[in-house]
Amino acid sequence: MIRKLVFTTMLAASLASPQLSMAATQPFPSKPVTVIVPWPAGGGTDILARALGQKLGSIWNQPVVVENRSGAVGFIGAQALARAAPDGYTIMMTSMALATNKIFLNRDQLDPTKDFAPVTLLAGAPHVLVVRPDLPVHNIKELLALAKPGTSTLKYSSAGPGSPWHLAAELFKVQTGADMLHVPYKGGAPAVMDLLGKQVDLTFANIMLVKPYIEDGSLRVLGVTTRERSSVLPDVPTLAEQGVKDYDFTSWYAFYAPKGTDEAVLNKLSNDIRQALSSPEVKRTYVESGLEIIGSSPGELAEYMKKEIDKWTRVAKAAHIAPE
């Protein structure tokens, strides 16, 4: 009688919660996984997500569907993730915008430390400080001599307010006292085009976007933004090497899941994504994009996110930047 009662109770619980029953009997993942990319198809994040998704599909023996939910500087995609079921079957590949939108763009409807579950920090992207070649500067010391408050007429372009280009420049200004006018554009390409056209003087660009212009002499590179030199341009010194003490800027990519996702699922996702990152084909795509592969645990990403939010909150306050 007791055995029958226990069986009946378990059956009722299973019928009432089919998701729980499935999770208990089938290994994760047992169906297609959707990767939200909060940026347009064909962009850098999209290309990286598809390369990784293809490898994950072979690891899981399940389709990985990349779904572009672009708009509002990544907010539309983040909102879609926040509303998704916390079962691991919908995850998001995002950029540092998840940390900085709240600070610089007044996107305060979502809190990256409370409304999402961290999976893994994928990779970091160094940027470079480049100037138009007719600007009479060849290093950071000479640039700072032109960027003195009260006399400077320097203008820097960015890919838009709150973009990594903007953040790298504002961090530079805070740490050096340089006076430079921000000229925002709608994307990196027009920001570079106007630098090539001498409408602005400098920019802190994605390294791979401007590498061809550095090589053909159309732009002059002054330094790399990361603490260590980049393998893409190993002969270019860092800003820290040139006297900007402790300057370190890295744009980054990470995976997040909906809040409430089971810890075992998060660890499974993290471990498998790191396995995919170490594969030769994915590694090649990321390195050729100028990225330094990281691959972290969920806990390490959580700590990194907190530090990034603290860092950029301080920079915004020091630079007197109000959310737009």
C-alpha positions, 0 to 999 in steps of 0.5 A: 500500500505504501509503495503504491502511494509513493508511486502515485505521488511521484506520477502526479508530480511528474505530470504536474511538472513535465519539465522536472520529469524531463530534466530527471530522465534526460541529460542536458541538452536533449533538444536544440539550444538557442543562442541569442546575439543582441547584435545584427547578423554578420557583425563581429559578435554574430560571427563569433557566436556562429563559429562557437555554436557550430562546434557546440552542436557537434559536442552536444549532438543537438542543433544550436540556433543563433537568433539575432535580437538586435536593437537598443545597444543590446538591450532587446536581446538582453530583455529576451534572455531575461524572459526566457525559461531558466532551463539552459536551452536559451543562452546569450552571447553578449559583450561588455555592453551588458555591464556598461549600458546601465552606467552610460546609456540609462538602460536600468531596467535590467541589472546584469548582476541580478537578472542573469546567470553567468556562464563563462567569460569567453575572450578579450579584445584589445584596442589600439590608439590610432591617429591620422598620419599628419598629426605630429605625434608618434608616441603617447608623450607627444600626444599628451603635449597636444592634449593639454586642457585649455589649448587642445583642439583634439577630437576623437571618434567612437562607435557611439556613446557607451561603445568600447571605443568611447570607454577606452578614450574616457579611461585614457582621459581620466588617467592622463588629464588629456582634453579631447572632444568626443565625436560619436558615430553610429558604428565603428566603420564611419568612425574610422572613415572620418578619421581617414578623412581627417575630420577627427584626429584619433580613435581607440579602435578595435584592433582588427578593424584598423590593422589594414590601415596601420599596415598601409600607412593610412593610420599611425598606431601609438599604442595597445590598450591592454596590459600586455602587448597584443599578438596581432601587433607584437611590436606596438607598445602598450599605453602602460609601457609609455607612462600611462600607469595601470592603463588597461582596457579590454573589450570582452565577450561572455555567455549568460543564461536566464536568472534561476538556471540550475547550477549543474546546467550552468556548469555543464554549459560553461565546461562545454563552451570552454571545450569548444573554445579550445578546438582548433577551428574555433580558436583560429576564428577567435585569434584571427579576430584579434581576440585573446581567449579566456574561458572562465567558470561561472563564478569567475565571470560573476566576480569579473562583472562586479569589478567591471561595473565598479570600474566604469561607474568610477570612470563615468563619475570622474569624467562627469558622464551622465547616462544618455 
